[in-house]
């Protein structure tokens, strides 16, 4: 998340803290896990400006949490997120 995004969120949310989570998912993993067939619809020309395909996407610069979908199962991803999220949320609360 860029500093300008963080600043904007702080203004919108007041004193609420944000924690950026980046789910690193390669295209082939996204296509394989697509329950709504959005990638098929995009390839068929039914969807335009699909983020990461024909619409620009920028990975976050410095997220607090990163998970890698090609390396872990869904249950492992959830465990990783929770394992990393709890200390971050406690840290944020301690600094309020």
C-alpha positions in Angstrom: 0.0 0.0 0.0 1.4 3.3 -0.9 1.8 6.1 1.7 -0.9 8.1 -0.1 -3.3 5.2 0.2 -2.5 4.8 3.9 -3.0 8.5 4.4 -6.3 8.4 2.6 -7.5 5.4 4.7 -6.5 7.2 7.9 -8.5 10.2 6.8 -11.5 8.1 5.9 -11.4 5.7 8.8 -10.3 8.3 11.4 -7.9 6.6 13.8 -8.5 3.1 12.6 -5.3 1.2 11.6 -5.0 -0.8 8.4 -3.0 -4.0 7.8 -2.2 -4.8 4.3 -2.4 -8.4 3.2 -1.0 -9.5 -0.2 -2.2 -12.8 -1.6 0.4 -13.7 -4.1 -1.5 -15.8 -6.6 0.0 -16.6 -10.1 -2.4 -16.5 -13.0 -2.6 -20.3 -13.4 -3.6 -20.7 -9.8 -6.3 -18.0 -10.1 -7.6 -19.7 -13.3 -7.7 -23.1 -11.6 -9.5 -21.8 -8.5 -12.1 -19.7 -10.4 -15.5 -20.9 -9.2 -17.3 -18.2 -11.3 -15.4 -18.9 -14.6 -14.4 -15.2 -14.8 -11.1 -16.1 -16.6 -13.0 -18.2 -19.2 -15.4 -15.3 -19.7 -12.5 -12.9 -20.0 -10.8 -15.1 -22.6 -14.1 -15.3 -24.5 -14.3 -11.5 -24.6 -17.2 -11.2 -22.3 -15.3 -9.3 -19.6 -13.0 -6.3 -20.4 -10.5 -4.5 -18.2 -9.8 -7.6 -16.2 -7.3 -6.7 -13.4 -3.9 -8.3 -14.0 -4.8 -9.3 -17.6 -5.7 -6.3 -19.7 -6.0 -3.8 -16.8 -2.9 -2.7 -15.0 -2.1 -4.2 -11.6 0.6 -3.2 -9.2 1.6 -5.5 -6.3 1.9 -3.8 -3.0 5.2 -2.2 -2.1 5.5 -3.3 1.5 2.6 -5.3 2.8 2.6 -6.4 6.4 1.5 -10.0 5.5 2.2 -12.0 2.4 0.8 -15.4 1.6 1.7 -17.6 -1.4 -1.2 -19.5 -2.9 1.0 -21.8 -5.0 2.8 -23.1 -1.9 0.0 -23.6 0.6 -3.5 -25.1 0.8 -6.4 -22.9 1.8 -6.3 -24.2 5.4 -2.5 -23.4 5.6 -3.1 -19.9 4.1 -5.7 -19.2 6.7 -3.5 -20.4 9.5 -0.6 -18.3 8.2 -2.8 -15.2 8.0 -4.1 -15.6 11.5 -0.6 -16.4 12.9 0.7 -13.2 11.4 -2.4 -11.1 11.9 -2.8 -11.5 15.7 0.6 -10.1 16.7 0.1 -7.2 14.3 -3.3 -6.4 15.6 -2.0 -6.5 19.2 0.8 -4.2 18.3 -1.7 -1.7 16.7 -3.9 -1.8 19.8 -0.9 -1.3 22.1 0.1 1.9 20.1 -3.4 3.4 20.4 
